[in-house]
Amino acid sequence: MAKCEVCGNDYYLAFEVIAAGNRHVFDSFECAIHKLAPVCAQCGCKVIGHGVEANGTFYCCAHCARAQGAVDAVDHSRTSPRGLEEGS
């Protein structure tokens, strides 16, 4: 069995994640996220999905990136599903 590096649980279904050349062992995705997920520079939440990277900084969404000055950040097309321009 392998021991989770976050919670210390010795679990037979533990798994390894190699990130940036470093090997990590976890017993759950929760612990892996706690240890490895970047933190949004605007609101402080863990970036679990794709998120946005602007100027070398991670954000959970385009809204947070724009709030920090990344004015061109978008997390969807600028055209809405109804064909209306954003902000109209």
KOLTORMAR-604225 format. One record per residue (C-alpha): residue number from 1; z, x, y; residue in one letter. Coordinates in pm, 1 decimal, always signed. Layout:
N
[pt NUM, [Z, X, Y], 'a']
...
This chain:
88
[pt 1, [+0.0, +0.0, +0.0], 'm']
[pt 2, [-41.4, +100.6, +361.5], 'a']
[pt 3, [+195.3, +56.3, +653.6], 'k']
[pt 4, [+83.3, -116.5, +974.0], 'c']
[pt 5, [+117.3, +121.1, +1268.2], 'e']
[pt 6, [+220.5, -162.5, +1502.8], 'v']
[pt 7, [+477.0, -367.9, +1311.4], 'c']
[pt 8, [+556.6, -134.2, +1021.2], 'g']
[pt 9, [+477.2, -392.3, +752.5], 'n']
[pt 10, [+387.5, -225.3, +422.0], 'd']
[pt 11, [+111.9, -460.6, +304.8], 'y']
[pt 12, [-127.3, -445.0, +11.3], 'y']
[pt 13, [-408.1, -601.5, +218.5], 'l']
[pt 14, [-375.0, -362.7, +512.1], 'a']
[pt 15, [-703.7, -242.0, +656.1], 'f']
[pt 16, [-832.8, +55.0, +852.3], 'e']
[pt 17, [-1010.6, +60.6, +1185.0], 'v']
[pt 18, [-1178.2, +374.6, +1312.4], 'i']
[pt 19, [-1214.4, +365.2, +1690.1], 'a']
[pt 20, [-1327.8, +658.9, +1901.9], 'a']
[pt 21, [-1288.9, +881.7, +1596.5], 'g']
[pt 22, [-925.4, +786.1, +1536.9], 'n']
[pt 23, [-810.0, +611.9, +1217.9], 'r']
[pt 24, [-571.3, +317.8, +1253.7], 'h']
[pt 25, [-402.3, +102.1, +987.2], 'v']
[pt 26, [-307.1, -261.6, +1047.3], 'f']
[pt 27, [-179.1, -552.4, +843.5], 'd']
[pt 28, [-337.5, -819.1, +1066.1], 's']
[pt 29, [-599.1, -870.6, +1333.9], 'f']
[pt 30, [-311.4, -962.6, +1564.8], 'e']
[pt 31, [-166.2, -611.3, +1536.8], 'c']
[pt 32, [-511.2, -450.7, +1569.9], 'a']
[pt 33, [-577.8, -646.1, +1889.6], 'i']
[pt 34, [-232.9, -560.7, +2024.5], 'h']
[pt 35, [-299.3, -189.7, +1975.1], 'k']
[pt 36, [-671.8, -151.3, +2045.0], 'l']
[pt 37, [-801.7, -426.9, +2272.8], 'a']
[pt 38, [-858.5, -328.1, +2633.6], 'p']
[pt 39, [-664.2, -509.2, +2906.5], 'v']
[pt 40, [-840.2, -694.5, +3189.0], 'c']
[pt 41, [-792.5, -495.5, +3510.0], 'a']
[pt 42, [-772.4, -818.5, +3713.0], 'q']
[pt 43, [-554.9, -1066.1, +3520.7], 'c']
[pt 44, [-395.1, -845.3, +3254.2], 'g']
[pt 45, [-500.6, -1041.7, +2945.7], 'c']
[pt 46, [-626.1, -868.2, +2630.4], 'k']
[pt 47, [-1005.5, -858.6, +2611.8], 'v']
[pt 48, [-1070.2, -994.4, +2263.1], 'i']
[pt 49, [-1431.8, -1108.2, +2305.6], 'g']
[pt 50, [-1720.7, -926.7, +2465.5], 'h']
[pt 51, [-1570.5, -915.1, +2812.2], 'g']
[pt 52, [-1737.0, -734.9, +3102.0], 'v']
[pt 53, [-1739.9, -364.9, +3183.3], 'e']
[pt 54, [-1816.9, -272.5, +3543.3], 'a']
[pt 55, [-1793.6, +77.3, +3688.6], 'n']
[pt 56, [-1601.9, +196.5, +3381.0], 'g']
[pt 57, [-1340.2, -79.2, +3408.4], 't']
[pt 58, [-1291.1, -364.9, +3159.4], 'f']
[pt 59, [-1249.3, -729.8, +3252.9], 'y']
[pt 60, [-1205.8, -1039.7, +3038.5], 'c']
[pt 61, [-1483.2, -1225.8, +3221.8], 'c']
[pt 62, [-1732.8, -1202.7, +3506.4], 'a']
[pt 63, [-1499.9, -1400.5, +3734.7], 'h']
[pt 64, [-1233.6, -1128.0, +3709.8], 'c']
[pt 65, [-1493.5, -851.8, +3752.5], 'a']
[pt 66, [-1629.1, -1016.8, +4068.2], 'r']
[pt 67, [-1274.7, -1056.0, +4203.0], 'a']
[pt 68, [-1247.2, -675.9, +4182.8], 'q']
[pt 69, [-1577.1, -614.0, +4361.9], 'g']
[pt 70, [-1836.6, -615.6, +4082.6], 'a']
[pt 71, [-2041.4, -875.7, +4272.4], 'v']
[pt 72, [-2335.3, -876.6, +4027.7], 'd']
[pt 73, [-2124.2, -941.3, +3715.6], 'a']
[pt 74, [-2224.1, -1251.7, +3518.4], 'v']
[pt 75, [-2122.2, -1379.1, +3177.2], 'd']
[pt 76, [-2403.3, -1635.7, +3160.0], 'h']
[pt 77, [-2745.6, -1697.4, +3309.1], 's']
[pt 78, [-2746.8, -1767.4, +3680.4], 'r']
[pt 79, [-2934.4, -2089.1, +3595.7], 't']
[pt 80, [-2725.6, -2373.4, +3458.6], 's']
[pt 81, [-2835.1, -2575.1, +3151.8], 'p']
[pt 82, [-2959.3, -2847.6, +3389.7], 'r']
[pt 83, [-3177.7, -2604.4, +3582.4], 'g']
[pt 84, [-2957.6, -2596.4, +3892.5], 'l']
[pt 85, [-2886.3, -2264.2, +4055.2], 'e']
[pt 86, [-2525.5, -2146.9, +4036.7], 'e']
[pt 87, [-2332.7, -2249.9, +4345.2], 'g']
[pt 88, [-2562.3, -2540.9, +4438.6], 's']
